[in-house]
């Protein structure tokens, strides 16, 4: 499916979606262009047939490895299925000169873990392709944002703004993720918190997926820093006052704060654990994790998450 911009007789801009005919290198003939392919959360079995076929038929296959990762074994299985894959990092995607150059005359598949338009980076790439006159086709995949809410049993309607827990870069601690969680909770909204992959923050390689103990440490450091900065927070608006109240409340309750640890979702080794933040450091390690921080639970939600309690 491609996005094409048209200008109507009245001068308004319209977008139309075109479904590309999958053709190309392995026998079917596909027009040149860029194909953004959602790989799903992990493993070839979690990809759609359309995604596998499009990747197999591409002339070039690039795997974007800085917003999310597959295991080396899963990548090797995929490569044996679709052909040679090259890894690209943040610079090649945010400044896609080479990708777009190739896509003007060949089919280039950019393989993205989860759904290819979940990150703003890939939406920007889609727009850059359109500006460069390169057809851009999207094949969606299963996203962690849709997978997690159903898997743990919380109402999708009660989730607020999403955030990402980051590593303390060079000793600098960002408190904004905990602020997001605090305000969501105050409004009765659950929070999905993704975990950082890059201790350097540069997105050029050396990815180290954040583990449960790292996430716990990051949240405790955020709470400590927030406690020391209440007086510096703006209190001019009603929202500002609510935010300060929310931050004070979450910092007071930080040790007993209940979280849902979601590990390797969508993979055979998927694991879900409901536990207090103070015990998160002792949780089992895995490949990729995320956290859900519940707000006030309904009766069904409460029964659902208690299934994942530590025994």
N, C-alpha and C positions, 0 to 999 in steps of 0.2 A: 504494500500500500504506500503511495507517494502523496505528498502534499504539494499542490500546485496553486500558485496565486493567480487570480484573474481580476481584471478591473471591469466592472459592469458599465452599462451605458450611462448610469447615473453617477459614475465616478467612485463608487464604493468598492472596497477590496473584498473579494470572496476567496475562500479556500476550498478546493475540491480534493477529494481523496481518490487516488487511482490505484487499482490493484495491479501490481507488476506481474508479468508472466514469468515464472521461474525458469530461466534457461541459462546455459553457460558451459563451463569448462568440462563437465563430465557428461556431455551429450545433449542437454537441453540448452537452447540458446537464449541467454539473458542479456538485456540491454545493459550498457555500462552504467555505473552508478554506485552509490554507497548504500549498504544494507545494514541497518542497526538491528542486531539480533539479540533477543532476550534469552539467556541461557537457563533461567530458573535458578533456584537456590543451590543446587549441587547435583552432579551426576547426569549422565546422558539420558537416563530414564525419565528425568524431570523436564526434558526439553520437548517441545512440540515437534510433530513430524515436519511441519512447515519450516521450523527453525533449522532442523538438521539438514533438510533438503537444500535450503537456501545457502547454508554454510558450505555444504559439499559442492555446490555448483559455482561458488565464487572463485574468481581467479586468484584473489589474495584474501587471507584470513588473518585478522589482527585480534588479539585478546587484550581487552582493557583491564589492567591489573592493579588499579590503585583505588577505585571506589569500593570494590569487593573482590573476593577471591574464591576460586575453587581449589581443592586439594590437588597436589601434583598427580596423584593416581587418577583422579577424575579427569584431569586435563589430558593425561596420556590416553585414557580410554576414548575421549572425544577425538583426539588427533588421529587415532587409529580408525575412527569411523568416518571422519570428514576430510582428512588430509592435513598437511603441514600448517601449523599455527605459529605466528610470531607475536611476542608480547609487546605491548606499547604501554607507556606510562603517561602521566599527567601532561608533560610538555607536548607530546605528539597529538594529544586529543584537544587540548585547549588552543594550540596553534597548529591546526591540521593541514599544513601546506602539502605534506607528502601524501596524506590520505586523499585529499581532494584532487591532487595531481593524478594519482593513479586512477581515481574513480571517474575521471573524464573520459577514459578510453577502455577501462576494464571494470569488472565487478569486484568491489571491495567489501568484505564482510567485517564489521566491527562487532565482536562478540562481547556482550556485557552481562555480568552476573545479575540475576534477577530480571527486572524489566528495563529495557534500554532507555526509557524516558523518565525513570524515577529520579535521576540526578539532573540538576540544572545544566551541568556540563554537557550532557548529551543533547539536551534541547537546544543549547547554543550551537552545538556542532550541526544539528539539523538545520538551523537557520543559516549558518555559514555556508552549508552545502547549497541551499536554495539561492543565496546571494551569488555564489560562484557558478550557478547554472548547472549544478550537478543534481541529478535525480536522487532523492533519498527515500528509501523504503524502510518501513518499520515492521518488525515481527515481534510482537510482545511476548513476554515470559512471565512466569509466576514471580511475584514480588514478595519480599519479606513483610511488607506492610499489610498485605492481604492475608498472608499465610499465618502470621503470628496471632492476630486477633481471634481468628476462628479456632486455631489449635489449642489455645489456652482457655477459651470459653468466656471471654469478655465481650460485651456488646460493642460492635464496631461504631455505633452511633455515639458512644461516650468517650471517644478518644479526642484529645486536644492536639495542640501543636507538637510535632515530632522534634527530637533533638539528637545530638551526637555527643557522647562523652569523649573528650579528647585527652590525650596524654599531656602532662605538664611539660610544655616545650621550654627547655632551658631553664626550668624552675618557675616559669610563668604559669599561673593557674587561671583558666577561664572559668568564671562563675556563672556565665549565661545559661549553660545546660541545667544547672540546679535551679536557677531562677525560673526557667520554663516549666520544669517539673512542679515547682512550688505553686506557681500561678494556676497551672492546670488542676492541681489537687484542690486548691481553694475554690475552683469553679465546678468541682465534681467531675473532672475529666481525667481519664487515664493517660499515661504518657508512654510512647514507644521511644526508647533511647537506643540508638545504634552505637556500636563501640568502634573506636578509632582503630585504624590499621597501620598508621605510619607515625612512629615515634619522632621523626624529624619534621613532619608537617610539610615536606617538600614534594611528595608524590613522585619521586624519581626512582624508587626501588628500595629494597631492604625492608619490605613490609613485615611487620610483626603484629598480627592480630591481638588486640587487647584481650587479656584473660580476666576471669572473674575477680581475682585479687587486685588486678590493675584498676578495674572499674570501681571496686570498693574504695581503694586508696584515693582515686580521683574524686569521688563524691565526698569523702571525708575532708580532703583538702579544700574542696569548694566550700563546704559548710564552715570550715575554720576561717577561711578568707571572708566569707559573707558576714560572719558574726562581727568581724572587725571593721566592717564597712557600712553598717546601717546608717550612720550619721552622714555618710557621703551620698546616699541615695536620694534622688529627687522625691519630694512629697507634695508637689504642686497640684497634681490632679487626683481625682478619685481613684483612678487605676494605679497611680504611683503609691497611694496609701495602701491599697489592697495588696500590691506587690510586696511592700515592706512587711506587712502583716503575714503574708504567705511565706516569705523567706524566714522570718523569725520562727514561725511554727514548724517549718520543715527542719530547720537547724536544731531546734529543741528536741525533735523526734528522730533525728538522723540515725541513731543506733538501732532503734526499733522499727525503722521504716521497712515495710514489707515490699519485696520486689519479686518479680517472676523472671528467673533466668532461663532464657531460651537458647539452647545450644545446638548447633549444626542442624537447623530446621530444614526439613525436606529431605534429609539424608537418612540412610538406614540407622545411623547412630544418634538420631534426634533425641534430645533429652530436655525435659522441662522440670524446673524446681521452684517451689514457692518458699521463700525463706526471708528472715530479717537481714538487712544490709550488714549487720555486725557479723553474720555468719557467711557472707558471700565469699570471703577470702579462702574459705575452706572447701568451696564447691569444686566439683570435678572440672578439669580443664578439657578443652576440645579445640576444634579448628576455628569456627566463627561463632560468636555469641551476640546476643542483644538482650536488653532488659526491658521489662514492662513494669512501670510503677503505677499500681492501681490507686484510684481515688476511692470514694465511698462505694462499696459494692452492693448491688442488688442481691436478693435472696438466691437467684439462680447463679449469678456470677460468683457469689461467695462459695456455693457448693462446688462450682466448676473449678475454681483455683485451688480449693483445699485438696483436690485430688493430687496436686503436685507438691504437697507439703512433705518436708523431710520426715522420714520415719525414725 
